[in-house]
Amino acid sequence: MKLVVQVPCLNEEATLPLVFARMPRSIPGIDSIEFLVVDDGSTDRTVEVAASLGVSQFVHHTRNMGLGQSFRDGARRALEIGADILVNTDGDNQYPSERIPDLVGPILAGEADIVVGDRQTHTIAHFSTLKKRLQKIGSGVVNLAAGTDIPDAASGFRAYSREALVRLNTINRFSYCTETIIQAGYKRLAIRSIPIQTNPKTRESRLFSNVAEHVIKSAAAILRAYIMYRPLRLFTSLGSVMFIAGLVPFMRFVALAWFTNDNGGIGRHVQSLVLGSVILIAAVAMLAMGVIAELIRINRSLIEDSLEQQKRQFFRREPARHAPLDKSPAVAPKRDAALPHAPTGLVPAMAGRRPVEHDTASSPDEVTTN
């Protein structure tokens, strides 16, 4: 059982030592723990500091790609090196590293595919009242869209089983948090939540410059994910509302022209007929869009099934081989001695596997989905 702890970083040389100070080095039920840093275009000594702290796996971006892309590339690298469980935490020391054993516990027990750390945002002192309310509303919207019950849908302190990593496909570069929950709910993955206490604030968030930007980007991510996985429900609901709204002008026309015995003034109320007709046509178009989107969703599901099989083939683990008793043991393959002292460039992959490359289409994650 192998655990990979992933830390996306953007200029985190000052806080990385705090993150690793309380990082567990052994966990009951886990045979090996490996640390992976996703360098998202850092311009400071983040990589050198990470290497000095015992990090042996790196994914490098030559420029800032965003948290969502960093998670995606890190998850792919974790699968390449044989991760059974992936834990994601932040490089700003927001999350308590010492709680990682509690985070992976439900996965080890076979009770969950994904475990989310609940920051209990109502207790965070540096969160404003507005931000606390928005966090609660946002989590409620995500749970409504995903059919889940996660108190803190925006938390980045998470554990994923290998099965979850194979089945999830993130596309949003801004953030993966809400998208993965909606996908997991749609794909019937088991999600659990554990309460945690965050560490004192070390810096301002780099995901957004103000609350309004965060709300807009988060809402766009939720809407995009919902349209991708539950389009018929969305467009049918909108079409039904528009259909009811379109009946109102017709009712007004009938009330003014007929029930008031103003038969000669029917022409004076024709604008109600025009408005009602336009709204009803839009409602029918909305329903047609829902049908088309549902067909696209079905096609996407088939493509994702194919992609899942490709991932299982691409990231399959070779069974353990034991030398016969009457023969000398096999010699272990040599590893590149440059790790972890090579802070720049892409770290070589383990024997028999390829390094992460972001400009090729050979990886199964690069299959286009509709």
C-alpha positions, -999 to +999 in steps of 0.1 A: +000+000+000+017+032-012+007+067-002+017+097-023+014+132-006+011+158-033+019+195-026+011+220-053+035+250-049+039+285-063+068+303-046+064+285-013+100+284-001+091+301+032+062+279+042+073+245+029+094+237+060+062+243+081+042+219+059+068+191+062+076+197+099+046+177+110+043+155+079+039+118+090+067+095+079+049+063+087+012+054+089-003+020+101-016+002+070+007+021+047+039+004+035+055+034+019+051+072+017+064+093-011+062+131-014+054+149-047+058+186-053+040+202-083+061+233-091+035+255-108+060+280-123+078+290-091+105+317-094+120+313-059+139+283-043+108+262-038+122+232-056+156+233-038+139+236-004+115+207-012+145+185-022+162+193+010+131+183+029+131+148+014+109+153-016+119+128-043+092+134-070+086+166-089+063+178-117+075+211-132+055+238-150+075+264-169+048+289-162+018+292-138-009+268-150-034+270-122-044+248-093-067+226-114-040+218-139-015+212-111-038+187-094-044+169-127-007+166-136+002+156-100-025+129-100-012+115-132+023+114-118+011+097-087-005+070-108+027+066-127+047+059-096+021+034-083+001+054-057-027+035-040-038+067-022-031+103-031-033+130-004-035+166-016-025+195+007-013+231+001+021+246+002+010+276+023+006+254+054-031+260+056-039+224+064-027+203+093-002+178+079-004+157+111-040+148+103-031+129+071-034+095+089-070+104+098-077+115+063-066+082+047-082+061+074-117+057+057-100+047+024-078+021+042-110+008+059-127+005+025-154+030+036-146+058+011-131+066-023-126+103-014-122+120+020-124+157+024-111+177+053-138+200+067-122+232+077-152+242+098-151+276+081-174+292+107-146+289+132-118+304+111-110+337+126-095+355+095-126+346+074-150+375+072-187+370+079-195+374+042-169+348+032-182+324+058-217+327+044-205+324+008-186+293+017-217+278+032-239+287+002-213+275-022-210+241-005-248+238-005-250+245-042-223+219-049-240+193-027-273+200-045-256+195-079-237+164-068-262+148-046-237+147-017-234+161+018-200+176+022-198+206+046-167+221+030-167+215-007-139+240-013-114+223+010-082+212-008-071+189+020-083+156+005-074+119+000-082+100-031-081+062-037-065+048-068-099+039-081-111+075-077-080+089-095-087+065-124-123+074-128-121+112-123-112+135-152-107+172-143-107+199-170-110+232-150-077+250-145-089+274-118-097+248-092-105+211-091-124+210-058-160+215-068-155+197-101-143+165-086-171+164-060-198+168-087-181+141-108-177+118-079-214+123-070-224+115-106-202+084-107-214+072-073-181+073-056-182+071-018-173+105-003-166+111+034-157+142+054-136+146+086-134+178+107-101+196+109-086+228+123-066+249+099-033+265+108-028+302+112-028+322+080+006+327+063-004+347+032-032+359+010-048+335-014-034+335-049-064+318-065-083+351-066-078+388-058-111+395-042-143+378-030-163+388-062-137+371-084-138+340-063-176+338-064-177+343-102-151+317-110-165+292-085-200+297-099-187+292-135-169+260-124-200+246-107-223+255-137-199+240-162-196+207-143-233+205-138-240+210-175-215+184-183-230+157-161-267+166-156-277+187-186-312+173-192-322+182-156-309+217-159-323+226-194-356+209-186-360+230-154-351+262-172-375+253-201-403+246-177-399+279-159-398+297-193-429+278-204-449+289-174-436+325-178-447+324-214-483+315-204-486+347-184-489+371-214-515+348-229-535+349-197-532+387-197-545+388-233-575+366-224-583+386-193-582+420-210-597+411-243-624+386-235-633+387-198-638+425-199-660+423-230-635+444-250-638+423-281-632+453-303-599+461-285-582+427-292-557+445-315-547+468-287-534+437-267-516+419-294-482+427-278-491+401-251-495+375-278-462+384-293-443+384-260-459+351-249-451+335-283-414+346-280-411+332-245-428+299-254-405+295-285-375+300-262-388+274-238-392+248-266-356+257-278-344+252-242-359+218-241-344+209-275-310+220-262-315+197-232-321+167-254-290+175-275-269+181-244-281+148-229-270+130-261-236+146-258-235+136-221-241+100-231-214+102-257-190+117-231-199+088-207-189+063-233-156+082-240-149+083-203-155+046-200-129+041-228-105+066-211-109+047-178-099+015-194-069+032-210-058+045-177-061+011-161-039-003-189-015+026-189-010+028-151-013-009-144+010-022-117+032-052-124+027-081-099+055-088-074+079-114-086+098-137-062+131-153-070+132-192-068+147-205-037+175-223-055+187-192-074+203-160-063+180-130-058+174-107-087+194-075-088+173-044-082+172-020-111+194+010-108+178+044-100+190+077-112+213+091-086+204+127-095+173+125-073+165+145-052+195+168-059+184+179-093+161+208-087+155+218-123+140+199-152+116+170-151+125+143-126+132+110-143+104+084-139+108+051-121+122+022-141+098+011-169+076+043-167+076+075-186+080+110-171+051+134-171+050+155-203+025+182-209+028+187-246+022+151-259-010+133-267+002+098-258-011+099-222-047+087-218-055+120-200-051+138-233-081+120-250-106+147-260-140+144-243-172+161-253 
